Amino acid sequence: MNSLSGRFLSLTIVFVMLAEILIFVPSVARFREDYLLSRLERAQIASLALLANDMIDERLEAELLENAEVLNVVLLRDSVRQLILSSPMPAPIQATYDLRDAPAWELIRDALALLVRPENRVIRVIGNPVRGAGLQIEVTMPTDPLRAAMLDYGLRILILSAVISIFTAGLLFLAVRAFLVKPIKGVVRAMTSYADAPEDGRRIIEPSAGVRELREAEQALQTLQTQLTGALRQKDRLAQLGSAVAKVSHDLRNILTTAQLFTDRLENSNDPLVQRMAPKLVNSITRAVNLCESTLAFGRASEPPPALTRVPLAPIVNDVVDGERLACGEHDISFAEDVPTGLLVRADGEQLYRVLGNLIRNARQAIMASGKPGEIFVQAVETDVHWRITVRDTGPGLPPRAREHLFTAFQGGTRKGGTGLGLTIAAELVRGHGGRLELVQSGAGGTEFALLLPKTIVTADEAAA
């Protein structure tokens, strides 16, 4: 019963039976009322026979009472209460029921009370005579025949309800299999087939369901598969291109390294023109070698998952700042830190060092490229949900193209000759921590990056969201 159709079948049977039970209670109450009214009518007919002929023997009187299935008949006529038919009472009267204008809830209550009390009792029933034959009629009768008739009627109702439930559930089961289960299985088969070869465009599902909701699901799946197939083809082409670029970069790096050795010899030349042009040539070749090495490193990058532990942040920031301070040379760049001494963050210490190193190095290089003095400020604060580390500089700001493709490899370079791989790798490392790296602001007054590390460990669904 773990299948959709099986559960639907079970629920249908349960709900139909519940509905039949809700109908059963008032039905049994109605049956009891009709039973009692019929006995009153029979008793009235028997009493009229006696009124027509006062002289009937005891045997005929007993036969009339037996046919009416009552013990006594009392008729109220002309304000006179008369015992018309009588027989020996097997027990005292234990209850009286007045059917004249009895409310529905009272009839239901009395019917249920009779069903749950198996002992035979003598009851009095009061009603109105039919066709105005008197003012009131009363009968006394035993409860066993009434209870047996009610049980028989209830059993037949329950059997009929069970048959209706099973028949209805069977029809709904077949309908669900035809209109829901079969199309859903078709979608599952299409998804499985597509998963085996997502690059094969022939395996993209073709919407065919007649149910609107299922057809919308098939159309959404078709759109997703179409986009995914295109993306996979694009990634395959990019992978092939990347492999080719890596090979070219490897060979080009070897060639440039050899050229770099020759340019080092040129710097010792006494020719004034060579001395003037050699540094530019050396710088150009050095940048080309760095680009090749960065490309090869990015192509080989397979970052391990971060080993998340509680690490002190201040020493990591100090190490990065000390290294960049040495790289400033004679440039007038000041560094400021606002990191609480005892602040611990959940991170991989080595990867966090690389992220902060990329951000602070970019800030230093931007200030040095401007040829003006500047300041780099690192700040860390802790909130209820995350640790926030900001790196702010007073450099010239990012160019528009760099802001547009900030974290895209080979497109988001922030300086001339840069590859943009530093920020791309930094953003990937931060995402591996479950956090994010974002550009807060950039303009003529400087640039500010924020690194957000979450304090809680998120689930896979929350991370996907």
TABEL-V508871 format. One record per residue. N is the residue number from 1. RES is the residue in one letter. SS is DSSP state (helix for helix, strand for strand, loop for the rest). D_FIRST is the distance of its C-alpha to the first C-alpha in Angstrom with 1 decimal. Layout:
{{N:RES:SS:D_FIRST} {N:RES:SS:D_FIRST}}
This chain:
{{1:M:loop:0.0} {2:N:loop:3.8} {3:S:loop:5.4} {4:L:helix:7.8} {5:S:helix:8.0} {6:G:helix:4.6} {7:R:helix:5.5} {8:F:helix:8.9} {9:L:helix:8.7} {10:S:helix:7.9} {11:L:helix:10.6} {12:T:helix:12.8} {13:I:helix:13.0} {14:V:helix:13.8} {15:F:helix:16.3} {16:V:helix:17.9} {17:M:helix:18.4} {18:L:helix:19.8} {19:A:helix:22.1} {20:E:helix:23.2} {21:I:helix:24.0} {22:L:helix:26.1} {23:I:helix:27.9} {24:F:helix:28.2} {25:V:helix:30.6} {26:P:helix:33.2} {27:S:helix:32.9} {28:V:helix:33.9} {29:A:helix:36.6} {30:R:helix:37.9} {31:F:helix:37.9} {32:R:helix:39.9} {33:E:helix:42.4} {34:D:helix:42.9} {35:Y:helix:43.3} {36:L:helix:46.0} {37:L:helix:47.7} {38:S:helix:47.9} {39:R:helix:49.6} {40:L:helix:52.0} {41:E:helix:52.8} {42:R:helix:53.4} {43:A:helix:55.6} {44:Q:helix:57.6} {45:I:helix:58.2} {46:A:helix:59.4} {47:S:helix:61.6} {48:L:helix:63.2} {49:A:helix:64.1} {50:L:helix:65.8} {51:L:helix:67.6} {52:A:helix:68.9} {53:N:loop:70.4} {54:D:loop:71.4} {55:M:loop:72.3} {56:I:loop:69.2} {57:D:loop:68.9} {58:E:helix:66.4} {59:R:helix:64.6} {60:L:helix:63.9} {61:E:helix:62.9} {62:A:helix:60.4} {63:E:helix:59.0} {64:L:helix:58.6} {65:L:helix:56.8} {66:E:helix:54.5} {67:N:helix:53.7} {68:A:helix:52.9} {69:E:loop:50.9} {70:V:loop:52.8} {71:L:loop:55.4} {72:N:strand:57.9} {73:V:strand:58.6} {74:V:strand:60.6} {75:L:strand:61.8} {76:L:strand:63.4} {77:R:strand:66.1} {78:D:loop:69.0} {79:S:loop:68.0} {80:V:strand:68.5} {81:R:strand:65.7} {82:Q:strand:66.0} {83:L:strand:64.3} {84:I:strand:64.0} {85:L:strand:62.0} {86:S:loop:61.5} {87:S:loop:60.4} {88:P:loop:60.3} {89:M:loop:57.7} {90:P:loop:55.5} {91:A:loop:54.8} {92:P:loop:55.7} {93:I:strand:53.9} {94:Q:strand:51.1} {95:A:strand:49.8} {96:T:strand:50.9} {97:Y:strand:48.7} {98:D:strand:50.4} {99:L:loop:48.6} {100:R:loop:51.1} {101:D:loop:49.4} {102:A:loop:46.6} {103:P:loop:44.1} {104:A:helix:40.5} {105:W:helix:39.3} {106:E:helix:41.8} {107:L:helix:40.7} {108:I:helix:37.0} {109:R:helix:38.3} {110:D:helix:40.4} {111:A:helix:37.7} {112:L:helix:35.3} {113:A:helix:38.2} {114:L:helix:39.0} {115:L:helix:35.5} {116:V:helix:35.4} {117:R:loop:39.0} {118:P:loop:39.2} {119:E:loop:43.0} {120:N:loop:45.3} {121:R:loop:47.6} {122:V:strand:50.3} {123:I:strand:49.9} {124:R:strand:52.2} {125:V:strand:50.9} {126:I:strand:53.1} {127:G:strand:53.0} {128:N:loop:55.1} {129:P:loop:56.8} {130:V:helix:56.0} {131:R:helix:58.7} {132:G:helix:60.8} {133:A:loop:61.9} {134:G:loop:62.7} {135:L:loop:61.7} {136:Q:strand:59.0} {137:I:strand:57.5} {138:E:strand:56.1} {139:V:strand:54.5} {140:T:strand:53.5} {141:M:strand:50.7} {142:P:strand:48.4} {143:T:loop:44.7} {144:D:helix:43.3} {145:P:helix:43.3} {146:L:helix:41.9} {147:R:helix:39.0} {148:A:helix:38.2} {149:A:helix:38.2} {150:M:helix:35.9} {151:L:helix:33.4} {152:D:helix:33.6} {153:Y:helix:33.1} {154:G:helix:30.2} {155:L:helix:28.4} {156:R:helix:28.9} {157:I:helix:27.6} {158:L:helix:24.4} {159:I:helix:23.9} {160:L:helix:24.7} {161:S:helix:22.3} {162:A:helix:19.4} {163:V:helix:20.4} {164:I:helix:20.7} {165:S:helix:17.3} {166:I:helix:15.6} {167:F:helix:18.0} {168:T:helix:17.6} {169:A:helix:13.8} {170:G:helix:14.2} {171:L:helix:16.9} {172:L:helix:15.1} {173:F:helix:12.1} {174:L:helix:14.9} {175:A:helix:16.8} {176:V:helix:14.2} {177:R:helix:13.7} {178:A:helix:17.5} {179:F:helix:18.6} {180:L:helix:16.2} {181:V:helix:13.7} {182:K:helix:16.5} {183:P:helix:19.1} {184:I:helix:17.1} {185:K:helix:16.6} {186:G:helix:20.3} {187:V:helix:21.1} {188:V:helix:19.3} {189:R:helix:21.2} {190:A:helix:24.4} {191:M:helix:24.0} {192:T:helix:23.6} {193:S:helix:26.5} {194:Y:helix:28.6} {195:A:helix:27.9} {196:D:helix:29.4} {197:A:loop:32.7} {198:P:loop:33.0} {199:E:loop:36.7} {200:D:loop:36.1} {201:G:helix:36.4} {202:R:helix:35.0} {203:R:helix:31.5} {204:I:loop:31.4} {205:I:loop:28.8} {206:E:loop:30.2} {207:P:loop:28.7} {208:S:loop:27.6} {209:A:loop:24.7} {210:G:loop:25.8} {211:V:loop:23.9} {212:R:helix:26.4} {213:E:helix:24.2} {214:L:helix:22.6} {215:R:helix:26.1} {216:E:helix:27.5} {217:A:helix:25.0} {218:E:helix:26.1} {219:Q:helix:29.7} {220:A:helix:29.3} {221:L:helix:27.8} {222:Q:helix:30.6} {223:T:helix:33.2} {224:L:helix:31.8} {225:Q:helix:31.8} {226:T:helix:35.3} {227:Q:helix:36.7} {228:L:helix:35.2} {229:T:helix:36.6} {230:G:helix:39.9} {231:A:helix:39.8} {232:L:helix:39.0} {233:R:helix:41.9} {234:Q:helix:44.2} {235:K:helix:43.2} {236:D:helix:43.9} {237:R:helix:47.3} {238:L:helix:48.0} {239:A:helix:47.1} {240:Q:helix:49.5} {241:L:helix:52.1} {242:G:helix:51.6} {243:S:helix:52.1} {244:A:helix:55.3} {245:V:helix:56.5} {246:A:helix:56.1} {247:K:helix:58.1} {248:V:helix:60.8} {249:S:helix:60.9} {250:H:helix:61.3} {251:D:helix:64.2} {252:L:helix:65.7} {253:R:helix:65.6} {254:N:helix:67.6} {255:I:helix:70.1} {256:L:helix:70.5} {257:T:helix:70.9} {258:T:helix:73.8} {259:A:helix:75.2} {260:Q:helix:74.9} {261:L:helix:77.1} {262:F:helix:79.8} {263:T:helix:79.6} {264:D:helix:80.3} {265:R:helix:83.5} {266:L:helix:84.4} {267:E:loop:84.5} {268:N:loop:87.6} {269:S:loop:89.5} {270:N:loop:92.7} {271:D:loop:92.3} {272:P:helix:91.9} {273:L:helix:89.6} {274:V:helix:87.4} {275:Q:helix:87.3} {276:R:helix:86.3} {277:M:helix:83.5} {278:A:helix:82.2} {279:P:helix:80.2} {280:K:helix:78.4} {281:L:helix:77.6} {282:V:helix:76.4} {283:N:helix:74.1} {284:S:helix:72.7} {285:I:helix:72.0} {286:T:helix:70.5} {287:R:helix:68.1} {288:A:helix:67.2} {289:V:helix:66.5} {290:N:helix:64.4} {291:L:helix:62.4} {292:C:helix:61.7} {293:E:helix:60.8} {294:S:helix:58.5} {295:T:helix:56.8} {296:L:helix:56.3} {297:A:helix:55.0} {298:F:helix:52.5} {299:G:helix:51.3} {300:R:helix:50.8} {301:A:loop:49.2} {302:S:loop:46.0} {303:E:loop:46.0} {304:P:loop:44.2} {305:P:loop:41.9} {306:P:loop:44.1} {307:A:loop:44.7} {308:L:loop:44.2} {309:T:strand:46.6} {310:R:strand:48.9} {311:V:strand:52.1} {312:P:strand:55.3} {313:L:helix:55.9} {314:A:helix:59.6} {315:P:helix:60.7} {316:I:helix:58.6} {317:V:helix:60.2} {318:N:helix:63.6} {319:D:helix:63.2} {320:V:helix:62.3} {321:V:helix:65.1} {322:D:helix:67.7} {323:G:helix:66.9} {324:E:helix:67.1} {325:R:helix:70.3} {326:L:helix:72.0} {327:A:helix:70.9} {328:C:loop:72.7} {329:G:loop:76.1} {330:E:loop:78.8} {331:H:loop:76.5} {332:D:loop:76.6} {333:I:strand:72.9} {334:S:strand:72.0} {335:F:strand:68.8} {336:A:strand:67.4} {337:E:strand:64.5} {338:D:strand:62.8} {339:V:loop:60.2} {340:P:loop:60.0} {341:T:loop:61.1} {342:G:loop:58.2} {343:L:loop:55.4} {344:L:strand:52.5} {345:V:strand:49.7} {346:R:strand:46.5} {347:A:strand:47.2} {348:D:loop:48.3} {349:G:helix:52.0} {350:E:helix:53.0} {351:Q:helix:50.8} {352:L:helix:52.0} {353:Y:helix:55.6} {354:R:helix:55.0} {355:V:helix:53.6} {356:L:helix:56.5} {357:G:helix:58.9} {358:N:helix:57.9} {359:L:helix:58.2} {360:I:helix:61.5} {361:R:helix:62.9} {362:N:helix:62.2} {363:A:helix:63.9} {364:R:helix:66.9} {365:Q:helix:67.2} {366:A:helix:67.0} {367:I:helix:69.8} {368:M:helix:72.0} {369:A:helix:71.6} {370:S:helix:72.9} {371:G:loop:76.1} {372:K:loop:76.0} {373:P:loop:75.5} {374:G:strand:72.1} {375:E:strand:69.7} {376:I:strand:66.2} {377:F:strand:64.4} {378:V:strand:61.3} {379:Q:strand:59.5} {380:A:strand:56.4} {381:V:strand:54.8} {382:E:strand:51.8} {383:T:loop:49.5} {384:D:loop:46.5} {385:V:loop:44.1} {386:H:strand:46.1} {387:W:strand:49.3} {388:R:strand:51.5} {389:I:strand:54.2} {390:T:strand:56.5} {391:V:strand:59.2} {392:R:strand:61.8} {393:D:strand:65.0} {394:T:loop:68.0} {395:G:loop:68.0} {396:P:loop:68.3} {397:G:loop:64.6} {398:L:loop:62.3} {399:P:loop:63.2} {400:P:helix:61.0} {401:R:helix:59.5} {402:A:helix:58.5} {403:R:helix:56.8} {404:E:helix:54.9} {405:H:loop:53.6} {406:L:loop:53.8} {407:F:loop:51.0} {408:T:loop:51.1} {409:A:loop:52.6} {410:F:loop:56.0} {411:Q:loop:56.1} {412:G:loop:56.2} {413:G:loop:59.4} {414:T:loop:61.4} {415:R:loop:64.8} {416:K:loop:66.8} {417:G:loop:65.8} {418:G:loop:62.5} {419:T:loop:59.2} {420:G:loop:56.8} {421:L:helix:54.9} {422:G:helix:55.7} {423:L:helix:53.8} {424:T:helix:50.9} {425:I:helix:50.6} {426:A:helix:51.0} {427:A:helix:48.3} {428:E:helix:45.9} {429:L:helix:46.8} {430:V:helix:46.2} {431:R:helix:42.8} {432:G:helix:42.0} {433:H:loop:42.7} {434:G:loop:40.3} {435:G:loop:43.4} {436:R:strand:45.4} {437:L:strand:49.0} {438:E:strand:50.5} {439:L:strand:53.9} {440:V:strand:55.1} {441:Q:strand:58.3} {442:S:strand:61.0} {443:G:strand:64.3} {444:A:loop:68.1} {445:G:loop:67.8} {446:G:strand:65.4} {447:T:strand:61.8} {448:E:strand:59.1} {449:F:strand:55.8} {450:A:strand:53.2} {451:L:strand:50.8} {452:L:strand:47.9} {453:L:strand:46.0} {454:P:strand:43.0} {455:K:loop:43.2} {456:T:loop:39.5} {457:I:loop:37.1} {458:V:loop:34.6} {459:T:loop:31.0} {460:A:helix:30.1} {461:D:helix:28.7} {462:E:helix:31.8} {463:A:helix:34.0} {464:A:helix:32.5} {465:A:loop:33.0}}
